[in-house]
């Protein structure tokens, strides 16, 4: 009998390690990779997998991928309430993507929760920041001083309560108070905004949508009042933040920038028409004409905006 690769580990320990690997990581695991990780022969992996299969039955799947044998453990496919290693990695990526806008105390809580999950799942790759993903935010805003305001606005949105919001708009010397019913928190262009509806002194909706930059809010007071009447639906799928009623615009882009525009989704309701010269016309409906015009100007002579279009030339 050939000597054991790892004579200090019992077959029972290897079996438990294999089962934990299959249970917590629902991806396919190749026989040779498992043998290397468990420090045993491929034949031993076959024997251990057979013992697992005798207990879990059809939940253990196997197959060949380019002559490489793989095993996969599937529990209640599509209905599992637990996390696996891959889902934990996705959460880590989401954390990095949000790091440019979340306040420091929130990031600390998220990091603590991810570490706790990683330790609970015995995933050594995620007990620290070892993910190869990192996102650089230009012009980052520090939202740490605004943590309390964010919490108040989120709570008010959930309960549909009216807030008194002191807001210092650009160009104004002093903040102005608004009666706002928050509806959504929006992250756009490395900044956070609260989207909602304004109400009159009688706490009746005025029909005017409203968006405010969180970093320009100087004070939030949550009242005991709830809105009387229906609120206008918050539009979160259009181009930009709401300023006015919906309008449709057509932007013609030159061939020089057409590929950049074509690769991206600018609004859920957009339509793209390719032109014979390599350019394109982007048609979309928006409530944010000032923002749209600023965006078009950023392309210089390679973009032209109009509110009337009769087809490709």
C-alpha positions as CSV (number, residue, x, y, z in Angstrom):
1,X,0.0,0.0,0.0
2,X,1.5,3.4,-1.0
3,X,2.1,5.9,1.9
4,X,-0.5,8.5,2.6
5,X,0.0,12.0,1.3
6,X,-1.1,13.5,4.6
7,X,-0.6,10.8,7.3
8,X,-1.6,13.2,10.1
9,X,-5.2,13.7,8.9
10,X,-7.8,10.9,9.5
11,X,-10.3,9.8,6.8
12,X,-13.1,11.3,9.0
13,X,-11.5,14.7,8.9
14,X,-11.1,14.6,5.2
15,X,-14.7,13.6,4.8
16,X,-15.9,16.5,6.9
17,X,-13.7,18.9,4.9
18,X,-15.0,17.6,1.6
19,X,-18.6,17.9,2.8
20,X,-18.1,21.5,4.1
21,X,-16.5,22.5,0.8
22,X,-19.4,21.0,-1.2
23,X,-22.1,22.4,1.2
24,X,-20.8,26.0,1.3
25,X,-19.6,26.5,-2.2
26,X,-22.3,25.4,-4.7
27,X,-20.0,25.7,-7.8
28,X,-18.6,22.6,-9.6
29,X,-15.5,21.2,-7.9
30,X,-13.0,19.2,-9.9
31,X,-11.7,15.9,-8.6
32,X,-8.0,16.8,-9.0
33,X,-8.5,20.1,-7.3
34,X,-10.2,18.4,-4.4
35,X,-7.4,15.9,-4.1
36,X,-4.8,18.7,-4.0
37,X,-6.8,20.7,-1.3
38,X,-7.5,17.6,0.8
39,X,-3.9,16.3,0.3
40,X,-5.0,12.9,-0.8
41,X,-5.2,10.9,-4.0
42,X,-8.0,11.2,-6.7
43,X,-9.0,7.6,-5.7
44,X,-9.5,8.8,-2.1
45,X,-11.7,11.6,-3.4
46,X,-13.9,9.1,-5.3
47,X,-14.3,7.0,-2.1
48,X,-15.2,10.1,0.0
49,X,-17.6,11.4,-2.6
50,X,-19.3,8.0,-2.6
51,X,-19.8,8.3,1.2
52,X,-21.3,11.7,0.8
53,X,-23.6,10.6,-2.0
54,X,-24.8,7.6,0.1
55,X,-26.3,10.2,2.5
56,X,-27.4,13.1,0.4
57,X,-28.5,11.2,-2.7
58,X,-29.5,13.1,-5.8
59,X,-28.4,16.4,-4.3
60,X,-24.9,15.5,-5.2
61,X,-24.3,15.9,-8.9
62,X,-21.4,14.8,-11.0
63,X,-20.2,15.0,-14.6
64,X,-17.3,15.4,-17.0
65,X,-15.9,18.7,-18.4
66,X,-13.2,18.1,-21.0
67,X,-12.5,14.7,-19.4
68,X,-12.2,16.3,-15.9
69,X,-14.6,14.8,-13.3
70,X,-16.5,17.4,-11.2
71,X,-18.9,17.2,-8.3
72,X,-21.6,19.7,-7.2
73,X,-23.9,19.8,-4.2
74,X,-27.2,21.4,-4.8
75,X,-29.6,22.1,-1.9
76,X,-33.2,23.1,-2.7
77,X,-32.2,24.6,-6.0
78,X,-33.5,28.2,-6.4
79,X,-34.9,28.3,-2.8
80,X,-31.8,28.3,-0.6
81,X,-31.8,30.9,2.1
82,X,-28.1,30.5,3.0
83,X,-25.0,32.1,1.4
84,X,-22.3,30.3,-0.4
85,X,-18.7,31.5,-1.1
86,X,-19.5,33.0,-4.5
87,X,-22.4,35.0,-3.1
88,X,-20.2,36.3,-0.4
89,X,-17.7,37.4,-3.0
90,X,-20.4,39.2,-4.9
91,X,-21.3,41.1,-1.7
92,X,-17.7,42.1,-1.3
93,X,-17.7,43.5,-4.8
94,X,-20.9,45.4,-4.1
95,X,-19.3,46.8,-1.0
96,X,-16.3,48.1,-3.1
97,X,-18.7,49.6,-5.6
98,X,-20.5,51.5,-2.9
99,X,-17.4,52.6,-1.0
100,X,-17.3,56.0,-2.8
101,X,-20.7,57.1,-1.5
102,X,-21.4,55.3,1.8
103,X,-20.6,57.1,5.0
104,X,-17.6,55.7,7.0
105,X,-19.7,54.3,9.9
106,X,-21.9,52.4,7.4
107,X,-18.8,51.0,5.6
108,X,-17.4,49.9,9.0
109,X,-20.7,48.0,9.8
110,X,-20.7,46.4,6.3
111,X,-17.0,45.3,6.7
112,X,-17.8,43.9,10.1
113,X,-20.7,41.9,8.8
114,X,-18.7,40.5,5.8
115,X,-15.9,39.4,8.1
116,X,-18.4,37.8,10.4
117,X,-20.0,35.9,7.5
118,X,-16.6,34.9,6.2
119,X,-15.5,33.5,9.5
120,X,-18.8,31.7,10.0
121,X,-18.4,30.1,6.6
122,X,-14.7,29.3,7.2
123,X,-13.8,31.2,4.0
124,X,-10.2,32.3,4.5
125,X,-10.2,34.4,1.3
126,X,-12.7,36.8,2.8
127,X,-11.5,37.4,6.3
128,X,-9.6,40.4,4.9
129,X,-9.8,42.7,1.8
130,X,-8.3,40.2,-0.7
131,X,-10.7,40.8,-3.6
132,X,-9.1,41.9,-6.8
133,X,-11.8,44.5,-7.3
134,X,-11.4,48.2,-6.5
135,X,-13.4,51.1,-7.8
136,X,-12.0,54.6,-8.0
137,X,-14.5,57.4,-7.6
138,X,-13.5,60.8,-9.0
139,X,-14.6,63.9,-7.0
140,X,-15.7,61.8,-4.0
141,X,-17.9,63.3,-1.4
142,X,-17.5,62.5,2.3
143,X,-21.0,61.5,3.5
144,X,-19.9,60.8,7.1
145,X,-21.2,64.1,8.5
146,X,-24.5,63.4,6.8
147,X,-25.1,59.9,8.3
148,X,-27.9,61.1,10.6
149,X,-29.7,63.0,7.7
150,X,-29.6,59.8,5.5
151,X,-31.0,57.7,8.3
152,X,-33.9,60.2,9.0
153,X,-34.7,60.4,5.3
154,X,-34.7,56.6,4.8
155,X,-37.0,56.1,7.8
156,X,-39.3,58.9,6.6
157,X,-39.5,57.2,3.1
158,X,-40.5,53.9,4.7
159,X,-43.3,55.5,6.8
160,X,-44.3,58.1,4.3
161,X,-43.8,60.9,6.8
162,X,-43.2,64.5,5.9
163,X,-39.8,66.0,6.6
164,X,-38.8,69.6,7.1
165,X,-35.6,69.8,5.1
166,X,-33.2,72.8,5.2
167,X,-31.5,72.9,1.8
168,X,-28.8,75.2,0.6
169,X,-29.0,75.3,-3.2
170,X,-26.0,76.4,-5.3
171,X,-25.7,80.2,-5.4
172,X,-27.8,80.8,-2.3
173,X,-26.3,82.4,0.8
174,X,-28.7,80.6,3.3
175,X,-30.6,77.4,3.4
176,X,-34.3,77.3,2.6
177,X,-36.9,75.1,4.3
178,X,-38.9,72.6,2.2
179,X,-41.7,70.2,3.1
180,X,-40.7,67.0,1.5
181,X,-42.0,63.4,1.5
182,X,-38.9,61.3,0.7
183,X,-39.5,58.3,-1.6
184,X,-36.1,57.0,-2.8
185,X,-32.4,57.5,-2.2
186,X,-30.6,57.7,-5.6
187,X,-26.8,57.2,-6.2
188,X,-25.7,59.0,-9.4
189,X,-22.4,60.4,-10.6
190,X,-20.7,59.6,-7.3
191,X,-23.3,61.5,-5.3
192,X,-26.3,60.7,-3.2
193,X,-29.7,62.3,-3.8
194,X,-33.1,62.1,-2.1
195,X,-36.0,61.9,-4.5
196,X,-39.5,62.7,-3.3
197,X,-42.5,65.0,-3.6
198,X,-43.1,68.5,-2.2
199,X,-46.3,69.2,-0.1
200,X,-48.0,72.5,0.6
201,X,-48.6,74.0,4.1
202,X,-51.8,71.8,4.4
203,X,-49.6,68.7,3.8
204,X,-51.2,68.0,0.4
205,X,-49.0,67.0,-2.5
206,X,-48.3,69.8,-4.9
207,X,-47.6,67.4,-7.8
208,X,-44.0,68.6,-8.1
209,X,-41.3,66.0,-8.0
210,X,-38.2,67.1,-6.1
211,X,-34.6,65.9,-5.8
212,X,-32.0,67.2,-3.4
213,X,-28.3,66.5,-3.1
214,X,-27.7,65.0,0.3
215,X,-24.5,66.9,0.9
216,X,-26.4,70.2,0.5
217,X,-28.9,69.4,3.2
218,X,-28.1,71.3,6.4
219,X,-30.9,69.9,8.6
220,X,-33.7,67.4,8.6
221,X,-36.7,67.3,11.0
222,X,-39.2,64.4,10.7
223,X,-42.7,65.5,11.5
224,X,-45.6,63.3,12.8
225,X,-47.5,64.2,9.6
226,X,-48.2,61.7,6.8
227,X,-49.0,62.9,3.3
228,X,-52.7,63.4,2.5
229,X,-53.4,62.1,-1.0
230,X,-51.4,60.2,-3.6
231,X,-47.8,61.0,-4.4
232,X,-46.5,61.2,-7.9
233,X,-44.5,58.1,-8.8
234,X,-40.8,58.5,-8.4
235,X,-39.0,58.0,-11.7
236,X,-35.8,56.2,-11.2
237,X,-35.3,54.7,-14.6
238,X,-35.1,57.8,-16.8
239,X,-32.1,60.0,-17.6
240,X,-31.2,62.2,-14.7
241,X,-33.2,63.6,-11.8
242,X,-36.7,65.1,-12.2
243,X,-37.0,68.8,-12.9
244,X,-40.2,69.1,-15.0
245,X,-42.8,67.1,-16.9
246,X,-41.6,64.4,-19.3
247,X,-40.2,65.5,-22.6
248,X,-38.7,63.6,-25.5
249,X,-35.4,64.5,-27.0
250,X,-33.2,63.3,-29.9
251,X,-29.4,63.5,-29.8
252,X,-27.3,62.9,-32.8
253,X,-23.8,61.6,-32.2
254,X,-21.0,61.5,-34.7
255,X,-19.2,58.3,-35.6
256,X,-16.3,59.4,-33.4
257,X,-18.3,58.9,-30.2
258,X,-21.1,56.6,-31.4
259,X,-19.5,53.4,-30.1
260,X,-19.1,54.9,-26.6
261,X,-22.8,55.9,-26.5
262,X,-24.0,52.6,-28.0
263,X,-22.2,50.5,-25.4
264,X,-24.2,52.1,-22.5
265,X,-27.8,52.3,-21.3
266,X,-28.6,55.9,-20.6
267,X,-32.3,55.5,-19.8
268,X,-34.7,52.5,-19.7
269,X,-36.9,54.0,-22.4
270,X,-34.1,54.9,-24.8
271,X,-34.1,54.0,-28.5
272,X,-31.0,53.9,-30.7
273,X,-31.0,54.4,-34.5
274,X,-27.7,53.7,-36.3
275,X,-26.9,56.1,-39.2
276,X,-25.2,55.3,-42.5
277,X,-22.2,57.5,-41.7
278,X,-21.4,55.5,-38.6
279,X,-23.1,57.9,-36.2
280,X,-26.4,57.3,-34.3
281,X,-29.4,59.1,-32.9
282,X,-30.3,58.5,-29.3
283,X,-34.0,59.1,-28.4
284,X,-35.1,59.3,-24.8
285,X,-37.7,60.8,-22.6
286,X,-36.6,62.6,-19.5
287,X,-37.6,65.0,-16.8
288,X,-34.1,66.5,-16.6
289,X,-33.5,68.8,-19.6
290,X,-30.9,70.9,-17.9
291,X,-28.9,67.8,-17.0
292,X,-29.3,66.4,-20.5
293,X,-28.1,69.6,-22.1
294,X,-25.1,69.7,-19.9
295,X,-24.3,66.0,-20.8
296,X,-24.7,66.7,-24.5
297,X,-22.4,69.8,-24.3
298,X,-19.7,67.6,-22.8
299,X,-19.3,65.9,-26.3
300,X,-18.6,69.2,-28.0
301,X,-19.2,69.2,-31.7
302,X,-19.8,65.4,-31.7
303,X,-23.3,65.7,-30.3
304,X,-26.4,67.7,-31.3
305,X,-29.6,67.9,-29.3
306,X,-33.1,68.5,-30.7
307,X,-36.7,67.9,-29.7
308,X,-37.8,67.1,-33.2
309,X,-36.4,64.4,-35.4
310,X,-37.7,62.9,-38.7
311,X,-35.5,60.0,-39.2
312,X,-31.9,59.1,-40.4
313,X,-30.2,61.0,-43.1
